[in-house]
Amino acid sequence: MAERPEPSYAKIERTGEERFQTLRRDLGVHGLGLNAIRLPPGGRGRVHDHEHQEEVYIVLAGELTVVIEGEPRVLGPDELVLVPPGLRRQLVNAGSEPLLLLALGGSGEHAGRDGRAWSDWDEDGPGRPPQEVPLPEDLPPVG
């Protein structure tokens, strides 16, 4: 019998001196790039692009000025941007607060719709497409 895979966990370090936290390596992710990036006020990354990889940047705290092909755009918390391969980009913290963002990168086609779902933990069988399984009732409010 094949060995059952185990989940892995990591925690984003919100503060620290290092600009990059390689969450991909911390978690053992193989199918995509995943990094937390911290830039102090005034901090800038290199102007770069990727030949095949698309990247999504998600702002968790602070303000990101993403410069794509020389054109700046400011993003705040909970905003994100997709930068396709072949476009030059630079990440800049022009703000007065530390910037924390999550960078996801990948190439190739998304597998999409390969999920399986069960109505509860006691249901046996191979599972069904998620859209065929009703959502469970929400938990009662806390407090």
N, C-alpha and C positions, 0 to 999 in steps of 0.2 A: 504494500500500500504506500502511495506517495506521502511524503511528509507534508503536513498541513502548514501553509504559510502563516507567519505571525505578523501582526501589525507592528509598526514602529511609531514612535512618538518623538517630538522635538518641541522646543519652545523658542519663540522669537525673542532674541535679546534686544530689548527696546533701547538700552543705553550701552555704551561701550566705545572703545577707541577704534576697533576694527570697522572698516566700511562694509565689508561683505560677511555675511553668515551663510555658508553653503548648506542650506537646508536640504538640498538634494542629497548631498553626501551624508548629512546627519541622519536622514530618514532612509537612505538606501534606495532612492527613487532612480529608476532606469529610463523611463519614457519621456522625461521632460526636465528642463532646467528649472530650479527653484532656489531663489536666493532672497534673503532679507538684505536691504541696502540702507545704510545710515549715512547721511551727509550732514555735517555741522553747518551752521549758517555760513554762507559763502562757499561751501564745498561744491566741487564740480567733478563729474566723471569725464572720461575720455570721449572724444567724438569717435563713434564706431558704427559699424553696421554688421549684419550677418548675411552670409551667402544664402543659407537655406532656412534659418531659424526665424520664426516670428516671435515677438516678445510682447507680453502684456505687463504693464507697470500699474500697480494698485497702490494708491497713497493711503497709508495707515495713520500717519500723523505728520503735521507740518504742511509745507506747500512745495510742490514740485514744479519747476519750470522745465518742461521737456522741450528741447529744441530739435525739430525734425527738419532736415535739409535747410537749416538756417532760420527756420520760422519758430519762434518761441510760443508756447502755450502754457498757461498756469493751471495746475490742478490742485484741488484741496482734498482733505480727507474724504475717503469713500469714493473718489473719482478714479477712473482708470482709462488707459489708452492702449490700443493695439498698434504696434509698429511692425509693418510687414518686412520681410527680408529685402535687402537691397537699398533701404533708406537709411541714410546716416542719421544718428541721433546722439544727443548729449543730455545727461541728467544734471540739473543744476538746482542748488538750494539758494535762491536769491532772497529768501526770507530771513527773519530774525530768530526763528525757532529751529530746533533740530528737525530733520526730515527722516521719516522712516517709511520705506516702501517695500513692497513685495514684487519681485521680478519673476515672471514665469516665461519660459521659452520652450519651444518645441518645433519640430518639423515633421512632415508627413501628414497623412490623413487621420482625422479623428475617427475612432472606432464607432462611436455613436450607437445608441440603441442596443448595446450589448448587455444591458442590465437585466437582472431577474429579481422578482419580488415575491414575498410571501405575506399572507394576511396576519400572521403572528408567528411566534417562535415555535409553536407546536405543529405548524403545518409542515408536512413532509412533501417530498417530490422535487421535481427539477425547478420549480418556480415558474412564474409567468411574466410576461412583459409588464413593467411597472404601471403603465397606464391602464392595465386591466385589473389592478388590485386597488380597492378603495383606500383612501388615507385613513389611518386610525383616528379615533377621537383624541382631541387634545387633552393634556393633563389638566386637572383643576388648577385654578389660580393659586399662587403661593401667598400665604399670609392672609 
